[in-house]
Amino acid sequence: MNTSRKTFLSKHATAFALLGVFVVTFGMIGAECPLGPTMPTPTGDSGLTGRFVGSERCAECHSNVHDNWLSTLHAGALETLEAIGQGENDTCLACHTVGFGEEGGFVDRATTNSLAGVGCEACHGPSGDHASNVNDESLRPPTSIAANICGDCHTGERHPNFEEWEMSAHAAKSISDRFEEGGFYLNACGKCHSGDFYYMAILEGQTVENDALMGVAVADQNGITCAVCHDPHARTGNFAVEPEDGRDYQLRFPEVASPIPTNTIDATTNPDRFNICGQCHHGRGRTWEATSRGPHNSVQSNMYVGEMALPDADENRSPLVPSTFSVHALATEQCASCHMFRQDFQDEFAPAIAGHSMEVNNGGCAASGCHPTIESAVAAQATLQTEIQDRLDDIETRLNGFAMTFTEGGALSGAAAWEYSATGGPSEADQSEIPDNIKKIRFFLKYVQADGSLGVHNPDYTRRILDEAEDLLDDESL
């Protein structure tokens, strides 16, 4: 007997007592009430076994998280199926409900309605044991930022987010082996190279020791996973253009930002100025005076804005290269316009594109309206990148010529003489022998190379950088 029927009987106990003889006489014990039409079967939870408890139970302690979750499409995931007549499709229910197909999981609206939608336990696992003893820490559901948690559902030809992410540099453990071996880079590099550090230090506000991941196998560490960029619990409104289907990408930071170009170290390294990609893709404070390392391979936002840090002593002077806004500053979604082009599923020969490989898709150049066709965008990109690469090659050749002519007692010889000491060039002491103009030229060269777009992020600013490098080379007669 379900809860609604129990309520109905209790409210009408006296009436049913008077009818007791009638019921017994006709052998009606346990049968439907013969009075009036049969009541409709309401949705309920008579089938809950206690292994899964439902998000409302979680809300008793986690009310803020629950309230935020209610506004997401995850909360109404079953409704989206029902709206298209697929509310009983077993293939879909596994990703639109909690625990479907598992012991104690969702069965149907009538018996396990509290498990409808993508609730807390869809990601954190069954919470019955925890709910029955909240003080026992060993029973608390796990919290993980592993990408496969999202990837269990955001996968396949219609939602290939996970497969595309696996192909991206965000999934790579390119620096995790250093964390495993000694961890001495964790606080310096972890925010942008370790999802584990980001979760502990940034999201949880913990103090994390540099060796916190020492001994943790690289395969067991998390790169830049879904939860680093997306808030799984709330709508954030950080999209540039509101999606027509009512979704919210749940971005942790704005998709678009438009900072004014500057040349101070504090500003060029401040992630608060930049969009979501710029939280990591910004400079690390190195300037042309650096003797051991050139610009970090993360200056994409600075290049896009059209800025370059000066040494602290020079930051109030005119920039080395005049700041120049990018023609691509007009792109509606900025970085995402080209690096996260999205396309809905059409058929098996044209599956969906989720945009999570981060590879440039020229379809975005046309879809944004910046280029009339994909073909014209491809042609313009090829022409620009060929021009920039040719100029970079010429500058590098001329710098190598410097190495053959400037030896200063033999301390600087060979083709690496103009390089930084960390990349095979002169030692820290010998770096002082290199003229300032040469230091600036090599910084300009490395700045453009570190950006990685060969001018696409900001064509005019890139050309100005190379113009300045070439003028300085002419001054040095190289």
C-alpha positions in Angstrom: 0.0 0.0 0.0 1.5 3.3 -1.0 1.9 6.4 1.2 -1.0 8.3 -0.5 -3.4 5.5 0.1 -2.4 5.2 3.7 -3.1 8.9 4.2 -6.5 8.5 2.5 -7.5 5.6 4.8 -6.4 7.4 8.0 -8.5 10.4 7.1 -11.6 8.1 6.6 -11.0 5.6 9.4 -14.5 6.1 11.0 -16.3 5.5 7.7 -14.3 2.4 7.0 -14.9 1.0 10.4 -18.7 1.2 9.8 -18.2 -0.7 6.6 -16.0 -3.4 8.2 -18.7 -6.0 8.4 -19.6 -5.4 4.7 -16.0 -5.9 3.7 -15.5 -9.1 5.6 -18.8 -10.5 4.5 -17.9 -10.2 0.8 -14.3 -11.3 1.3 -12.9 -7.9 0.3 -10.1 -7.7 2.8 -7.0 -6.2 1.0 -9.0 -5.4 -2.2 -9.5 -2.0 -3.7 -11.9 0.3 -2.0 -15.4 -0.3 -3.6 -16.5 3.3 -3.0 -16.3 5.5 -6.0 -13.7 5.5 -8.8 -10.2 4.0 -8.3 -7.7 6.7 -7.3 -4.8 7.4 -9.8 -1.5 5.9 -8.8 0.7 8.8 -7.7 4.5 9.0 -8.0 6.2 7.8 -4.8 9.1 6.1 -3.2 7.7 2.8 -2.0 10.4 1.0 -3.9 13.3 2.7 -2.3 15.4 0.1 -0.5 17.6 2.5 1.4 20.8 2.0 -0.6 20.1 5.1 -2.6 18.2 7.8 -0.7 17.6 10.6 -3.2 18.8 14.2 -3.4 16.1 15.5 -1.0 17.7 13.5 1.7 21.1 15.0 0.9 19.5 18.4 1.1 18.9 18.0 4.8 22.6 18.8 5.4 23.8 20.1 2.0 21.0 22.6 1.4 23.0 25.2 -0.5 24.5 22.7 -2.9 21.1 21.1 -3.4 19.4 24.4 -4.1 22.0 25.4 -6.7 21.7 21.9 -8.3 17.9 22.3 -8.6 18.5 25.0 -11.2 20.6 22.8 -13.5 19.5 20.6 -16.3 20.8 17.6 -14.4 17.9 18.0 -11.9 15.4 17.8 -14.6 17.1 15.2 -16.8 14.3 12.7 -16.7 11.8 15.4 -17.7 13.8 16.0 -20.9 13.4 12.4 -21.8 9.7 12.4 -21.0 9.2 15.5 -23.1 10.3 13.5 -26.2 8.5 10.4 -25.3 11.5 8.5 -24.1 10.8 8.4 -20.4 10.8 4.6 -20.3 13.7 4.0 -22.7 16.1 1.8 -20.8 19.0 2.9 -23.0 18.5 6.5 -21.9 17.4 6.1 -18.3 20.9 5.1 -17.1 22.1 8.6 -17.7 19.0 10.5 -16.8 18.3 8.9 -13.4 20.1 7.7 -10.3 21.2 4.1 -10.2 19.0 2.8 -13.0 19.9 -0.9 -13.5 21.7 -1.1 -10.1 20.5 -2.6 -6.9 18.2 -0.1 -5.2 18.4 2.3 -8.1 15.7 4.1 -10.1 12.9 1.8 -11.4 10.0 4.1 -12.3 8.2 7.3 -11.2 5.7 5.3 -9.2 8.1 3.6 -6.9 11.4 5.5 -6.9 10.6 9.0 -7.9 13.3 10.5 -5.6 15.9 9.0 -7.9 14.6 10.7 -11.0 17.1 13.1 -12.7 20.8 13.2 -12.3 21.0 13.6 -8.6 23.8 13.7 -6.1 24.2 10.0 -6.0 24.6 9.7 -9.7 28.1 11.1 -9.3 28.9 10.4 -5.6 27.4 6.9 -5.4 24.7 5.4 -3.1 24.5 7.3 0.2 22.2 5.2 2.3 24.9 4.1 4.7 26.2 7.7 5.1 22.7 9.1 5.6 22.1 6.6 8.4 25.3 7.6 10.2 26.5 11.0 9.2 29.2 11.1 11.8 31.1 8.1 10.5 33.6 9.6 8.1 34.3 6.1 6.6 30.8 6.0 5.2 30.9 9.3 3.4 30.4 9.1 -0.3 33.6 9.8 -2.3 34.3 13.1 -3.9 36.3 12.9 -7.1 37.1 15.2 -10.0 38.0 12.2 -12.3 36.9 12.9 -15.8 35.4 9.5 -16.2 32.6 10.3 -13.7 31.3 12.8 -16.3 32.5 10.6 -19.1 30.1 7.8 -18.1 27.3 9.8 -19.7 28.9 12.6 -21.7 30.2 10.2 -24.3 29.3 8.6 -27.6 28.4 10.0 -31.0 25.8 12.4 -29.6 27.8 13.7 -26.6 31.5 13.0 -27.3 32.8 15.4 -24.7 34.8 12.7 -22.9 36.4 11.2 -26.0 37.4 14.6 -27.2 38.8 15.6 -23.8 40.9 12.4 -23.8 42.6 13.6 -27.0 43.3 17.1 -25.6 46.4 18.4 -23.8 44.1 19.0 -20.8 44.0 15.2 -20.3 47.8 14.8 -20.6 49.9 14.1 -17.5 52.8 16.0 -19.0 54.0 17.3 -15.7 52.5 14.8 -13.2 55.6 12.6 -13.2 57.4 15.5 -11.5 54.7 15.7 -8.8 55.1 11.9 -8.3 58.8 11.9 -8.0 59.4 14.8 -5.7 56.5 17.2 -5.9 58.7 20.3 -5.8 56.7 22.0 -8.5 53.2 21.4 -7.1 52.5 24.8 -5.6 54.3 26.6 -8.5 52.7 24.6 -11.4 49.9 22.6 -9.9 47.1 25.1 -10.4 47.3 24.7 -14.2 48.8 21.2 -14.5 47.2 19.2 -11.7 43.5 18.8 -11.3 44.2 17.2 -7.8 46.0 20.4 -6.7 43.3 22.6 -8.1 40.7 20.7 -6.2 42.5 20.7 -2.9 44.0 24.2 -3.0 41.6 26.3 -5.1 38.2 24.7 -4.6 38.7 23.4 -1.1 41.0 26.1 0.1 43.4 23.6 1.7 47.1 24.2 2.4 48.8 21.8 0.1 52.4 20.6 0.6 54.6 20.4 -2.5 55.0 16.7 -2.0 51.3 16.0 -1.6 51.3 13.8 -4.6 54.6 12.1 -4.0 54.2 8.4 -4.6 50.9 8.8 -6.4 51.2 7.0 -9.7 50.8 9.3 -12.7 48.0 7.1 -13.9 46.1 7.8 -10.7 46.5 11.6 -10.9 44.0 13.9 -12.5 44.9 16.4 -15.3 42.7 19.3 -16.1 39.4 17.5 -15.8 35.8 18.6 -16.4 35.3 19.8 -12.8 38.2 22.2 -13.1 36.5 24.3 -15.6 32.8 23.4 -14.9 30.9 23.7 -11.6 29.0 20.4 -11.4 26.5 21.8 -8.9 25.3 25.1 -10.2 24.3 27.3 -13.1 26.8 30.1 -13.3 25.6 32.3 -16.2 29.2 32.6 -17.4 28.4 31.9 -21.0 28.9 34.6 -23.7 25.8 33.7 -25.6 22.9 32.0 -23.9 22.2 28.6 -25.5 18.9 28.3 -27.1 18.1 25.0 -25.5 18.2 26.5 -22.0 21.4 24.8 -20.9 24.1 26.6 -18.9 27.6 25.5 -19.5 28.2 25.9 -15.7 31.6 27.6 -16.4 33.5 28.5 -13.2 34.8 31.7 -14.9 33.4 34.0 -17.6 33.7 32.8 -21.2 34.5 36.3 -22.3 36.6 39.1 -20.8 38.0 42.3 -22.3 40.9 43.7 -20.2 42.7 46.8 -21.3 46.3 46.0 -22.4 49.0 46.8 -19.9 52.7 46.1 -19.4 53.1 45.5 -15.7 54.1 42.2 -14.3 51.3 42.3 -11.8 48.6 42.8 -14.4 49.9 40.5 -17.1 50.1 37.7 -14.5 46.7 38.4 -12.9 44.1 35.7 -13.9 41.2 37.9 -12.6 41.6 40.0 -15.7 41.1 37.2 -18.2 38.4 34.8 -19.4 38.1 31.2 -18.3 41.0 30.1 -20.6 43.1 32.9 -19.4 43.0 31.5 -15.9 46.0 29.4 -16.9 46.9 30.7 -20.4 48.6 33.9 -19.2 52.2 34.9 -18.6 54.2 34.0 -15.5 56.1 37.3 -15.2 59.2 36.7 -17.2 60.6 39.7 -19.1 63.3 40.3 -21.6 65.8 40.6 -18.8 65.4 36.9 -17.9 68.7 35.0 -18.1 67.6 31.4 -17.4 64.2 30.9 -19.1 62.2 32.7 -21.7 58.5 33.4 -21.6 56.3 30.5 -20.4 54.3 28.7 -23.0 51.1 30.2 -21.7 51.1 33.8 -23.0 48.0 33.2 -25.2 45.8 35.6 -23.3 48.5 38.3 -23.2 49.0 38.0 -26.9 45.3 38.1 -27.6 45.0 41.2 -25.5 48.1 42.7 -27.1 50.4 43.2 -24.1 53.9 42.2 -22.8 55.3 42.5 -19.3 58.2 44.9 -18.7 60.8 44.5 -15.9 59.5 46.1 -12.6 61.9 49.0 -13.0 60.6 49.7 -16.5 56.9 49.1 -16.0 56.0 52.8 -16.1 57.8 53.3 -19.4 56.4 52.9 -22.8 55.9 49.2 -23.8 58.6 47.5 -25.9 56.0 47.0 -28.6 52.9 49.2 -28.8 49.8 47.4 -27.4 47.5 46.4 -30.2 43.9 45.0 -29.9 43.3 41.8 -31.8 41.0 41.7 -34.7 39.7 38.5 -33.1 38.6 40.5 -30.1 35.3 40.7 -31.9 34.8 36.9 -31.8 31.6 36.4 -29.9 32.9 33.6 -27.7 36.6 34.6 -27.9 38.8 31.5 -27.4 35.8 29.1 -27.6 34.8 30.5 -31.0 37.6 28.6 -32.7 38.9 26.1 -30.1 35.5 24.9 -28.9 33.4 24.8 -32.1 30.2 22.8 -31.4 27.8 21.0 -33.7 24.8 18.9 -32.9 24.5 15.3 -33.9 23.1 15.0 -37.5 23.5 11.3 -38.3 26.0 8.4 -37.9 28.2 10.0 -40.6 28.1 13.4 -39.0 28.2 12.8 -35.2 28.1 15.7 -32.8 31.2 17.9 -32.2 31.5 18.8 -28.5 34.5 21.1 -28.8 36.5 19.5 -26.0 39.6 18.5 -28.0 40.5 22.2 -28.0 41.8 21.8 -31.5 41.1 24.7 -33.8 38.0 24.1 -36.0 37.6 26.6 -38.8 33.9 25.9 -38.7 33.8 28.3 -35.8 35.5 31.0 -37.9 32.5 30.9 -40.3 29.8 30.3 -37.7 30.9 33.4 -35.8 30.4 35.5 -38.9 34.1 36.6 -38.9 34.8 34.8 -42.2 32.3 34.2 -45.0 33.2 30.5 -45.4 35.3 27.8 -43.8 37.4 27.7 -46.9 38.2 31.4 -46.7 39.1 31.1 -43.1 41.5 28.2 -43.8 43.1 30.2 -46.6 43.6 33.3 -44.5 45.1 31.2 -41.6 47.5 29.5 -43.9 48.7 32.7 -45.5 49.2 34.4 -42.1 51.0 31.5 -40.5 53.3 31.0 -43.4 54.3 34.7 -43.2 54.9 34.6 -39.5 56.9 31.3 -39.6 59.1 32.6 -42.4 59.9 35.8 -40.4 60.6 33.7 -37.2 63.0 31.5 -39.2 64.8 34.5 -40.6 65.1 36.1 -37.1 66.5 32.9 -35.6 69.0 32.5 -38.5 70.2 36.1 -37.9 70.5 35.4 -34.1 72.6 32.3 -34.8 74.8 34.6 -36.9 75.3 36.7 -33.8 76.6 33.6 -31.9 79.3 33.3 -34.5 80.5 36.9 -34.3 80.1 37.7 -30.6 82.4 35.5 -28.6 83.8 37.8 -25.9 86.8 35.7 -25.0 85.3 32.5 -26.2 82.6 32.5 -23.5 79.8 32.7 -26.0 80.3 30.4 -29.0 78.2 28.1 -31.1 74.6 28.4 -32.3 73.1 28.4 -28.8 74.9 31.5 -27.6 71.8 33.7 -27.9 69.7 31.1 -26.1 68.8 31.0 -22.4 71.0 29.0 -20.0 68.1 26.6 -19.2 67.9 25.6 -22.9 71.6 25.1 -23.6 72.8 28.6 -23.9 75.3 30.6 -21.9 75.5 30.2 -18.1 73.9 32.8 -15.7 77.2 34.6 -15.5 77.8 34.7 -19.2 74.3 36.0 -19.9 75.5 39.4 -18.6 77.8 39.6 -21.7 74.9 39.5 -24.1 73.8 43.0 -25.3 70.4 44.1 -24.2 69.2 44.4 -27.8 70.0 40.7 -28.4 68.1 39.8 -25.1 65.1 41.7 -26.4 65.2 40.1 -29.8 65.4 36.6 -28.4 62.5 37.4 -26.0 60.4 38.6 -28.9 61.2 35.5 -30.8 60.3 33.2 -27.9 57.1 35.2 -27.1 55.7 34.6 -30.5 56.7 31.0 -30.5 55.3 30.5 -27.0 51.9 31.8 -28.1 51.7 28.9 -30.5 49.2 30.4 -32.9 51.7 31.8 -35.4 50.0 35.1 -35.3 46.3 34.0 -35.4 45.5 35.2 -31.8 46.6 38.7 -32.7 47.9 39.2 -36.2 48.8 42.9 -36.0 50.5 42.7 -32.6 52.5 39.7 -33.7 53.7 41.6 -36.8 54.6 44.6 -34.6 56.7 42.3 -32.3 58.5 40.9 -35.3 59.0 44.4 -36.8 60.7 45.5 -33.6 62.9 42.4 -33.6 64.0 42.9 -37.1 64.7 46.6 -36.5 66.9 45.7 -33.5 68.7 43.1 -35.6 69.4 45.8 -38.2 70.8 48.0 -35.5 73.2 45.2 -34.5 74.1 44.8 -38.1 73.1 41.2 -38.1 
